[in-house]
């Protein structure tokens, strides 16, 4: 099983153990982290590169789903 967005989203909706994936953003987060860190066996990444990879992921999902899978939130310090 490849933990891509669609697979994790389906598991969340159809399996009892999907409770771990009940968060609306869980499929996005898990599939993104797998694609960026696990699949290429990457353990360290610069913050700027990680942010760019996330922007690319969100752009691709917006194109695929025709909407905004994860609205950007403003973080204040």
Phi and psi in degrees as a GROMACS rama.xvg file:
@    title "Ramachandran Plot"
@    xaxis  label "Phi"
@    yaxis  label "Psi"
@TYPE xy
-93.9206  124.828  UNK-2
-81.4179  63.4456  UNK-3
-87.8888  173.385  UNK-4
-55.9916  -49.9713  UNK-5
-63.0038  -42.6531  UNK-6
-63.6307  -47.6828  UNK-7
-66.5107  -35.9076  UNK-8
-64.5385  -40.8467  UNK-9
-66.4021  -41.9716  UNK-10
-61.7287  -39.8825  UNK-11
-59.8924  -37.2715  UNK-12
-86.3093  -23.229  UNK-13
-117.36  -6.66135  UNK-14
-119.383  146.038  UNK-15
-60.4  -36.9681  UNK-16
-75.8752  -3.73489  UNK-17
-66.3774  -3.86116  UNK-18
-55.2309  -31.2875  UNK-19
-66.4271  -21.787  UNK-20
-104.295  19.2498  UNK-21
-67.5229  -23.9142  UNK-22
-59.2294  140.118  UNK-23
-60.1701  -28.1655  UNK-24
-99.4676  -0.943535  UNK-25
-58.1135  -45.8459  UNK-26
-61.814  -38.9922  UNK-27
-64.488  -48.7195  UNK-28
-64.2121  -49.7101  UNK-29
-64.2854  -43.5215  UNK-30
-68.5315  -36.8264  UNK-31
-64.7304  -49.1297  UNK-32
-63.1871  -37.2751  UNK-33
-64.3223  -46.6281  UNK-34
-65.8131  -36.656  UNK-35
-85.1317  -37.7342  UNK-36
-110.277  -46.6977  UNK-37
-76.023  -53.8072  UNK-38
-56.6439  -46.0947  UNK-39
-88.2773  5.89647  UNK-40
55.8114  45.515  UNK-41
-97.9357  130.867  UNK-42
-110.22  -22.6417  UNK-43
-133.731  138.653  UNK-44
-149.46  139.829  UNK-45
-64.5599  146.235  UNK-46
-57.5352  -40.0747  UNK-47
-64.4495  -39.4012  UNK-48
-68.1299  -37.9992  UNK-49
-65.8569  -42.5982  UNK-50
-62.6319  -40.5548  UNK-51
-65.8467  -40.9058  UNK-52
-63.631  -38.2152  UNK-53
-67.146  -41.6277  UNK-54
-60.3805  -41.9165  UNK-55
-62.5189  -42.7477  UNK-56
-62.4149  -46.4846  UNK-57
-64.8667  -39.0911  UNK-58
-60.7592  -47.09  UNK-59
-61.9169  -41.1264  UNK-60
-67.8232  -37.4524  UNK-61
-62.3473  -41.0332  UNK-62
-65.3444  -42.2008  UNK-63
-71.5805  -42.7152  UNK-64
-95.7155  -11.3955  UNK-65
73.1978  20.1928  UNK-66
-154.438  -151.669  UNK-67
-118.68  102.617  UNK-68
-69.741  -20.9308  UNK-69
-149.944  93.5606  UNK-70
-59.1717  139.357  UNK-71
-70.8081  139.388  UNK-72
-113.313  146.459  UNK-73
-86.6165  122.965  UNK-74
-100.919  130.412  UNK-75
-113.27  150.145  UNK-76
